[in-house]
Amino acid sequence: MSPIPRRSLLKAAAVAGAAAQFSWALGAKDAQAAPRAEAADADPVTLDWLEDGGLGAAPGSTVGVPWPKGVYEADQTFALTDADGKAVPVQTWPLAYWPDGSLKWTAHAVSSGSGKLTLAAGDAAAPDKKVTVDRSGGTVDVSTGVITVRIGKDGSTLVKSVRRGSTEIARNGRLVLIRQPEIEDEDQGTVKAERFDGAIGEVTVEQDGPVRAVVRIDGKHRKGNRSWLPLSIRLYFYAGADSFRMVHTITYDGTQEPGKASGDFIRGLGVRFSVPLRDAAYDRHIRIGGEGKGLLREAVKGITGLRRDPGAAVQAAQYAGQKLPDPSTWDQRVTTRLQYIPEWGDYTLAQLSADGFTLRKRTKKGYGWIGAGGGRRASGFGYVGGASGGLSFGLRDFWEKHPAQLDIRDAHTDEAEVTLWLWSPEAQPMDLRFYHDGMGQDTYAEQLEGLNITYEDYEPEFGTPYGIARTSELLFWANESTPSADALARQVEAVRTLPQLAAPPKQLIKAKVFGPGLYSEPDRSTPAKAKIEDHLDFLFTYYKDQVEQRRWYGFWDYGDIMHTYDTVRHVWRYDIGGYAWDNSELSPDLWLWYAYLRSGRADIFRFAEAMTRHTGEVDVYHLGKWAGLGTRHGVQHYADSAKQQRIANTTYRRFYYFLTADERVGDLMHANVDSDETFLVLDPLRKVRTDPYTPDRHALSIGFGTDWSGLVSAWLTEWERRGPKWEKAKARVLSTMEGIAAQPNGFVQGSGLYDLDTGKFAVASAPVVSVSHLSAVFGLNELCAELIDLVDMPKFNDAYFDYCRYFNATKAEQKARYGSDFGTLLLFQGHSRLDAYAAVQTGDAALAKRAWTKFYGSDGYTESSPWKTEAVNGPMALVAGSEASWVSSNDTALYGLAAIENLALLGDKMP
C-alpha cells in the first residue's frame, strides 16, 4: 500500500508543473445529454421479500424499481398484484429520470403482502383504509385508518398523542439528552449531569398518502438558553397499520478536546413516551425482548406462583395477557389478599456490550432493584399496557449498536413512561476525544514522518468529531390490547430485521443501472467461473464472521470493517493509525453492493445496509468547516487529518437510496451537491506542495480521480433525481466531463484548475503525465460507465478508454503514447476491470486478454492464495475463532469488484 506522501506528491507535482500553462478556453461545443433510446420491452416485475415472512408486523415497506431507458414516461402509473392476481394497494413516485425524461427509478410503498408481488403499468388500487394528513391546526395529524398520531409543530413534544380509535395509547413523545460536563478518568470526582429536551424547529410533511405518509421534524436539543446536538426525525406511516416507524438522526456539534476532562459528553440519548394505563394492576402487562424471540412476560401485579392459587385458568389468562375475570370469581384466599402482592412499576434492560444484557425490576423509585434475568443479545423490544390497550416499542440494531437500554417506569401508576435509550445512561459517557497528544508532530515534516511509521496522517485539531452524525431506527405499535405471544414474536422479528421488498437482479441488469454490463448473475457453468464464485463467497463469509469474532459493533462503529491484519498479534490493526477502521478505503461499499445487485442475497444486503448507514453518517462531516468531506481510514473514524471527497463519495450511497427510497440517505446525497466549495476551505495537498498555492475560487486544483469522482457522483445523482439544484448539477456534470476530455492528456493529465462559478476546468496548454494508482479505485470506473451510457460525448469516452488502456500497459507502451511512463504503480488486479470495460467498449481483443492476465497474475489475490482460514484460540488470541492472515480489506474490495465486473464483461473470454 503506497503511503499518502507518494500519492500526494504525484498529484502535487502535476499541479505545480502545469499551473502556469492553463488557459481558460473550453471546447466550443457544449456537451449534451444522450439522445432518447428506443423503448425496451415493458415487462411486469416480480418483487419479493429479502427474508421469509413478508411484511409481518412492520407498518410497511418501500422498494425502488429501475426501468430501462425510454420505457415509461414521467407520469406513468403502476399497479401491484399478489400471487393470486388480487390487487395490492401501492403508492408510487419517481426517484430518478433518464436524460430523455423517462423514468429510471420509481419507488413503491406497500402496507400489506406476504409473498411475491407483481408490479406492472396500470392504475393503482386504493387502500381500504387510507393514510390521511391534516395540517390545518396547531398540529399535524396523521391517520392510518387504524391509529391517529398527533405531531407537534413547536415546543418539546414531538408526538402529542397516539390514539387507536377513541383510546389514547401513548402521549408526550419527546427526545431526551443527558449531558455530562466533565468526565473522570479515575475514581475521583463527582458526576454531574443535566437534561436537555428535543426542541422542534421545523416540521415538514414530505408525503401525505394514500399508502405512505412521511413527516420530518428538525430541531435541536435545548435547555435554557443553550441549544445543541441537531436532530432530524422522520415518522413513517402506512395505510391500515397499527404502528409507525421513526428514523432518528443526531449530528454531534459539541466540544470535546483531547487532554481535557471538561466538555460535552453525552451520558444518555433517548426517545421517551408516556403510556396511559387504565386497567387494574393485575391486568397490566410487561413484555421485554430477550434472546431471539424470547420475552419476559409478566404482570405489574403477578398472581402466578403465589402461596395461594387463584385458579389455573386465571393464571394462564394473565400469562397470556388476557383480561382476567372479576376477582370475586377467584379463590378468595387470593382475592382478599391482593393488596399484599407487590406491584412492579419499573423495569430496565441494559445492553452495555454486544455480549450481554441484564434485566432488573423494582416496585418503585426509592426501593431496591431485583435481578430479573439476563442473556447475550436482546432484541430491543418492549411492551407496556393492558387489556384496554398498550404500546409496543423497539430499537433496531439494539445490541449491535450498544450501549443501548430500555426503561419502563411507573407502570403501577396511571401513566407509565418508556424510554428507548440509543446511548445507555448506565454506560460510560460518550467519549469522542482524540486518542493521543500528537507526540510532537507539530510541523508537516514531522507529520509525514509519523505517517511513514503508523500510516496515520496526523495534524493538530483535525481529529475532531464535530459534525459527524448517526442514524437510528425505531418502531412503535399502538395495540388495542396486550398482543398474543405470536403477535409479539412478529413484532420482535420486525424490530430485529425490518422487512424489505426488493426487485430481482434480472430487473437491475435489464434496466442497465449502476453501470451497464458491470455485473451479471452468479454463473458456475465452467470450473474457472465456479472457482471465482467460490472465492467471492469465501471473502464475504470471512468478513461477516470477522464482524462477529472481532466484535466490530458499537454505536459509532457498527457497519465498518478494519483495514489491515496484524499477523504477529493475530488481530486486525485496530490501534495502528491508518491500518485500523477502513472508512470506505478502495470502495468495500461498492464491492458489497455489486455483490448484492448480482445475487439478491439478503445477508449481503444487510451487511451493505449497515455499512452505508455508517460510512455515510460517521465517516463524513455534516456540519462545520469540513461539511461535505469525509475522513481517511484511522483508529477513530474522524481521527485522520486527510479530509477528502473520496470518503464522502455519493457513489457509495446511491445503491441504498435507489433500492429503498430512504429519505435520510437522500439528504446525504443532496448535501454533497455543493461539495466543490470545500476545496476553498481545505487543500488536500497542503503538506506536500513544493510551490506556493492559495485556493482561488476561480482556479481550484481538483484531481480527475478521487476528487472529481466524488463531486460528479453528487451532481449526477441530483440531476437524475431532479433535485432542487438539478440544473446546476447537470451543467457541472457536462462541463467537467468536457473539461477533462479537452485536456491534452485527458484523464492522464491528473488534475485541472476548476472555476467554482462556471463549473468548468481550465484546459492546459501543455500535456502533463500524472497518474495515481488510487485515482480509479473510489468508484471512477463505475461512474464513468454510467456517464458514458447517459451522455453522448465521444471525446470523453476516448479520454477514459485511453486511461483504461494504458494504466495496466507496459512502461514502454505508456511512454510511446504519452511521452513518459506512469512511474511506479500498484493495484493492477483491481484495475483489470478497467481493461475489461474498455475492451468491451472498444472491441479490443488484446485488451480483453490482458484483463484476465492482470486479474490472475499481477498483484492482489491469486489462485495460489490460501483461500482458507486457520483456527486461532487462547493463548494466541483474545477470542477463539479463525483468521486469514493473507486477507486485507484493500485487496478484498479490489478483487471483489474486478471479479464481478470481469465476469460480467468478459466471462465468455476467460482463459
Order of alpha helices (4+ residues) and beta strands (2+ residues): alpha-beta-beta-beta-beta-beta-beta-beta-beta-beta-beta-beta-beta-beta-beta-beta-beta-beta-beta-beta-beta-beta-alpha-alpha-beta-beta-beta-beta-beta-beta-beta-alpha-beta-alpha-beta-alpha-alpha-beta-beta-alpha-alpha-beta-beta-alpha-alpha-alpha-alpha-beta-alpha-alpha-beta-beta-beta-alpha-beta-alpha-alpha-alpha-alpha-beta-beta-alpha
